[in-house]
Amino acid sequence: MASYHLIIFLSFIITLYSFKSTNSLKFSVTNSAVNTTGGIRFDLEIGTSTAENTLKTTTDFIFKIFQQFKDADRKTVHNIRLFIDAKYDAVSYTSGTDIFIAANHIATYSGDLRNEVAGILYQQLTHVWQWAGNGEAPAGLIEGVAEFVRLKSGFVSGEWAAAGDGDRWDEGHGGVTARFLEYLEGLGSGFVAELNRKMRNGYSKDYFVELMAATADELWAEYKAEYGKMINTN
C-alpha cells in the first residue's frame, strides 16, 4: 500500500512540474485573416481563447509522449505563436516556434473544424518540440514522428493511410510512417521517445538497431508482413 501511494505521489509531482513548465511559456493566437471567410469561421467555431488553451494542453501531451519531464530534456522555447493566415494556400506549416494555418483550409473544410484544428496543432507543435537530428534525419521520419503524436491524440485525418500501407518506412506524410512508428511503439513502449532523445544531437540509421535490434528496413519488412502487405521493390 505504501508503494502504491508513493507511485501516486510521484505521478502527481511529475504532472505538477510539467504544468509549471508549460505555464511559464507564452502562447498567443492571432487571426490575421479576420475579414476572410476562413477567419470569420475560425472566430465563430473556435476563437483565440480556445485555440490558446489547446496550444497549452497539446504541449503537455507532447512532453508526455516524448517523456520530457524536465526542462533540460526539452528545447529552450519561450513563446509559441499561432497565426490564421490569409496568404498561405496549403493547410499548415511551422517556422521556428510560429505555427500557421491557412484561412482557406478553415473556410473549405467540411468536417468538424475543432477536431481538424486540434489535429493540426498536435502535429505542428510537435515540430516545435521534437529533436530533428541537427538536420541529418530523414525528412519523412521527422514528419512521421509529428504525425505519430497526432495519431496518439486521436485527431486523425480520414485521408490517412491504413496500418500496413505505404511503400517506404520514411514516407512521411499521409500517416504511413506514423502507423509504422505506432507498430514499433507496440513492440517496445517508449520507442518514439527514445528515438527522439537520440536525435537531439544528430542522426544515425543505427539508432533503430540500438533500440530494436534490427534495421529500419528489416522492421519495415516485418511490419508489412504483419498486415499481409507486399513490399514495393520498384
Steps between C-alpha positions, in 0.01 A plus 500: 500500500786737585662440160167570328471837673861579408424434131194726516703773670781481243247510217347812654841668529584423137164636382537811718853564371383463142215744563733759654739473205215543252357784705829690464466501121320779321238397245328737260244464222458759225225490241669680211211410271219649706314640197516180293253210499754278676586764757134561581436127532800462731364770731149354500585131548827512696625841607837615625440402864416138416793477260738636763380243755548228239860612449560458874339157536665376180843603625445300821391201290816518290720515811337178622536323163869598487542426873649844547420570864789741559585828332847364423341235276324758285581771253525849645179664388346812653224596258274301271281691257212380282390700197190456287650602169315632195809494277585130535320259265591154633382370840760587763869532570741585781789743489708498815244545777235657275213288369290605200161359399354606167175691524402344168525150652280608790248650257473190282534223760174303506544300822521586868720809497596477868631147456686594182672802657584297811660232282699758309627650826611162637696441181648846456583552868697177487724667243564775754607255772648197325872443445585474131852358502656837420348477153651157432189286560281399204229760441244221483596379846471848649157542346409148606578575864279809483219297345555227762425754773187605312404134464533446875288809566209343312452799266588317179412597147264259325730506198792334679644166395381188678736287708734307270463739206786684334809437290777623734539519877605866473223600261390768744175677411166323493543287811727234347797559730275583795331159472842332477620682811183398680581138415853539638363669810289191553812283489690720743307757701681832502674435167400837349614688811836320494543560127418868543750522788773347286436755224583792727852541362499306175363201316622150418318213333649288779254652747240245389746215559593636843136530605337207319790266405413532130540753220212726398468307173484166684238635737305640205497156335372344823234771526380446144485124555303551822223665299530271200623778272759458227815715488530711186846427358475745211 
